[in-house]
Amino acid sequence: MARVVVDVMLKPEILDPQGQAVANALPRLGVDDVASVRIGRRVEIDFSGEADLDRAKEIADKLLANPVIEDYTVRVEQ
Amino acid sequence: MKIGVVTFPGSLDDGDAARAARYAGAEAVRLWHADPDLHGVDAVVLPGGFSYGDYLRCGAIARFAPVMESIAKAAGDGLPVLGICNGFQILCEAHLLPGALTRNQHLHFRNRDQRIRIETAQTAWTGDFSDGQEIVIPVKNGEGCYVGSPELLDQLEANGQVVARYVGENPNGSMRDIAAVRNEAGNVVGIMPHPEHAIDLLTGPSVEGLGFFTSVLKGFAAGAQPAAQIAQEVGE
């Protein structure tokens, strides 16, 4: 099996309240040198045959990410 | 007039939407997500709820339901479509409406009666209101924060595509207090609060939500038939 990994992140200009909530909790762990936290999603796609990067890009663009608010990167996992 | 109400796996408010259509004087037709046949309806409501469990993103998977392909095509021909809450999210994911809906800024689910201002009566679903009219209907969402680029928002305002705004406290952090938008043609409207829950004083804070349903009926009576239906009649 060949694995393609898709990382989906909110665009930098879109507010990430989940990331903010995590950042705000860090001082409770004694961490006070973190400027910001942003949360995304990692998707692992296992092809039954060869890894098909173009196909994975299509999947990412049409379904896994909403290009209005999110960016994504696609890579074959070695 | 027949108003279709789609049921997706996880829809919650389809019953109330059908009831609101009947209260307004329409025949409510239940449509099924897996059935591409629109059964001759003259308008469609995509109801609230959690279609496909809100997996991935709200509305992202519902967009690919067989019924959505038919609705997208018919909407392009002028069929009035109203997306409420999850239905609004589905319309954005399907690119039938601009922008996107994201997690409420404060991360809390918000459920309360909400005052909104109708910004334009120039849509298939708000013709019965007057511009600037304020109404109170329930809002209940976890991911109702409307976002878009500053350019898009400017464009929506310039085109009169902002249909309603929150008045008072913004319940979810929506940019520019936007509660509802429409497409350029005005036949497709998405709204985050729930007009279908405000049609009877026994169960809602007002009966002002009924206006969305009476609006589409009046438009239909005035002869604004869906282009698809006209094409069908011409073909016969």
Interface residues (C-beta under 8 A of the other chain):
Chain A: L10 E13 I14 L15 P17 Q18 A21 L63 L64 N66 V68 I69
Chain B: L56 R57 A60 I61 F64 C92 E93 G99 A100 T102 R103 N104 Q105 H106 L107 V147 G148 S149 G173
